[in-house]
Amino acid sequence: MISTAIRVARVGSVAELAAAVLMMLGYPGLMASALVPSAPAFAAAAAVTYLADLYLHRKRSRLIDLLVKVRAGMATRFLVRELLLILLLARLDLSEDPVFYAAIACFTVFFGLQAPHSALVTLIDKRRQMPVATRNVDLASRLRIPDAPPRLLLADATVKMLHLDLAAVVGLLVGAVTGSQRAGFAGIGVTLGLGALYVLVLVPHLRARRLPPKADKVLGALSAWLREYRPETVLYFSGSDDSAYQVNMWLETMEQMESRPLVILRERVILEKMAPTSVPVVCVPGGVHLMNMDLSMVRVALYCANVGKNIHLLRVPTMKHVFIGHGDSDKAASVNPFSKVYDEVWTAGRAGRDRYAIADVGIRDEDIVEVGRPQLAPIRAVAPEGDVPTVLYAPTWEGWDDNPGNTSLLLAGENIVKKLIAAEPPVRVLYKPHPFTGTRSAKAATAHRRITALIKKAAAERAGDPRFTADPAAQAAAKSELTRLKARLDGLALAFDARADEAVTSRDGIVDVRKHEEAARLRADWDDAYWRSFPSFEHRVITGAEPRLYDCFNASAAMVSDISSVVSDFIASGKPYAVTDSAELGDEDFRRQNTAVRAAVILSNGAAELDQLLDAVRDPAADPLAKDRKELKEYLLGPDQPTSLQRFDAAVTRLALKAEARNVSQQSLGAAAAEASVGAAPDDGAALPKGVATA
C-alpha cells in the first residue's frame, strides 16, 4: 500500500511521502487556523508547510514538478500561505491596524520583486552559457572567460528568494500573539530589505566584463583550436541523460587508438555524466553551430547510437561515417534499418554480419567490417581461485514494453537466487542488476527489492555458519587501503571551484594526462582491494558504478543473465554461463533466435537447469559446452589475434585513406570543371550577355 502511494505521489521514499502528506495537509490546516482564528495553530501549520516544502526541494522530488503542472507551483504555495496570514490578521480584528495594511503592501511589493529577480537570474544563466561546452580543449589562451557569480546567488535562487518572506511571516505572527505591532513592522522591513538587496546584488553580474564572450568569438576560438589540433577521428554521440554509458564505453578505446581523436556530444547532460578521459570533448547543443564547425581535417566519424541528431554530422561528405554501436546482442536494436545511412557498419564478429543478412534491412554485406570489441580487453579468461566459486547474476532491465522475454527478474529472478544460495557444495552469489532496473516497471522494482533482501539475509546467515571462516585482519587492512585509494583518486580527479559553471568548467576542464594515467592504475588497485575487503564466500549485492561489470566478470567463475550485450561480453571470458528463457520459447527456438545462447545452459523460469551450470563450475574438465563456447566466442567477437584494438585501428586507417582519396578526387574534378569553364568562356565582348562589359 505504501509503495503504491509512493508511486502515485511521484516520490522516491517513505520520508518523501511523509513530507508530501504533511505539506498537503498543512494548507487546509492553515485555512482552518486562520478561520478559527488561532495564531499558534497557524504558526505550527506554517512551519510544517515550510519544512516539508524545503525537504522535497532538497530531495529533488518529482512531486514538485507535478505540482507545477497542476498550477500549484512554489510561488503559488507561498502566495496562498501569505494570503491566509492576511485572513488570520483580519479574523483577529487587526484589519484596522497599520500593520495589517503594511502586511498587504509588503507581500505585494515582495511578489513584485520576484519578476526582476527571476529575469536577472535567467539572463545571467543564459548569457554565461556558451554555444559549446568543452573538456581538454584549450580555450583559456584564446578567450577571456571570467569566473562565475557566487553559487549562493544562483543555485536554487527561486527557493531562496521566496523564503525571504519568512521574516515577515514570523514577525506578523509574533505581533499577532503578543499584540505588539513592532515585531510585525520589523519582520516586514527585513523581508523587503533582503528581497531588494538580492535583486540589486545580481545586477553587476550582467556587466560585459563578467560575462563570457559572445557566440561568434567562442566558435571562432574553437575553430582555431580545431585547426591547430587537427582531429582525424570523431566519436559522435547524442542521447538522453541515462544513456551516457553508451559513449563512456568507447572512451578508453578512443584514448588508445592511433588516430587523433575527438568526441562530439550534443547534450550538456551527457557531458556532465561522462567518465574521466584525456580525449578532447566538445559539446555542441545547437545543430547550426555544429554544421559551422571546421571539421575539414576529420576523415572518420564513429556513431555509437542511432538517433535523429546524427543527421547534423552525416551531412558532411568529406568524412566517412561508421556505426559502431554500444554492445553486441541479438536484440532488434542491433539490426536497426537506420544503419543504412552509414558508409560502413562495424560489428564485433561474424555473428553481427549474419544478423544483418538474416534481418534483411538493407545493409550490404560489403559495407560490414568485423573489428572485434576493444572494450573487452580487460576481461580475464581465468576464474579466481578459492574454495567457494562465485556465480554472477546480472539480469538486464525490464525494457520499454512488457515483453516477458526482456528480463528474468519478474518470473525467474527469485528462483535463480534461491537455488544458487542453497547450492551444495556452496557458491558465492554476486547480484549486479542493470542500472535501469525498476525505472519503468513497479513489478521489476519490487522483484529487485525481494532479491536484494534474499541475498542480504543469506549473507548474514553464512557469516554465522561455522563452515566458513573469515580473516578480519586482512579485511580491515583491505578496507583501510580502499579508504586510502579513494582519497588519492579523489585528489587526482578533475575538480572545479564550488562556484564553477559551464563557462568555467570549459575554461578549466583540462585533464592532466599524468594524473589520468595514475588514476587508471589506482582504480585497478582499488578493485583488487575491494574484493579483499570482505570474505570470499560472502554473497554480495552490487548496484553502484564500482566495481564495474567487467570487474564482476573477472571475480566470477560463471554467470546467469538474460538476452543482452552482457552475455556477448561475458563470452569473451570463455567461462560457463546460463541464459534465462523468460518468454518460454523452448530450447530449440530460443537458440535459433539468439546467437549468444548457443553455448549457454538455458534456464526455464523455474531455474531447474542451474545444476548443469554448477556442475561445469565444479568440474571444468567435465564441462560439455567448453568447446562450443570457444567456437561461439570467435563467431561473436572475432579471433584473438590480431587484437581487437589492432583491427579497430586498421579499419580506421583504411577508411581514412578511402575518405582522403574521395576528397582528392573531388578536388580534381572541381579543378577540371573550372578549367573547362575557363576554356569555354567567350573571348569576344559581343558574345557576352547583355549588360556585361568587356575589360
Secondary structure, DSSP 8 states (H G I E B T S, - for coil): -HHHHHHHHT-SSHHHHHHHHHHHHHHHHHHHHHHTT-HHHHHHHHHHHHHHHHHHHHTT-HHHHHHHHTT--HHHHHHHHHHHHHHHHHHTT-TTSHHHHHHHHHHHHHHHHHHHHHHHHHHHHHHH--S-EEES---TTT--------HHHHTTHHHHHHGGGHHHHHHHHHHHHH--HHHHHHHHHHHHHHHHHHHHHHGGGGSGGGS---HHHHHHHHHHHHHHH---EEEEE---GGGTHHHHHHHHHHHH-SS-EEEEES-HHHHHT----SS-EEE---HHHHHTS--TT--EEEESS--GGGHHHHT-TTSEEEE--S---SSGGGG-GGGGGSSEEEESSHHHHHHHHHHTSS--GGGEEE---GGGTT--SS----SS-EEEEE-----SS--TTS-STTTTHHHHHHHHHT-SS--EEEE---TTTTSS-HHHHHHHHHHHHHHHHHHHHHHT-TT----HHHHHHHHHHHHHHHHHHHHHS----TT--HHHHHHH----HHHHHHHHHHHHHHHHHHHHSS-TT--EE--SSSS-HHHHHHT-SEEEE-SSHHHHHHHTTT--EEEE-TT---HHHHHHH-GGGTTSEEE-TT-TTHHHHHHHHH-GGG-TTHHHHHHHHHHHH--SSS-HHHHHHHHHHHHHHHHHHHHHHHHHHHHHHHHHHHHTS--SGGGS-TT----
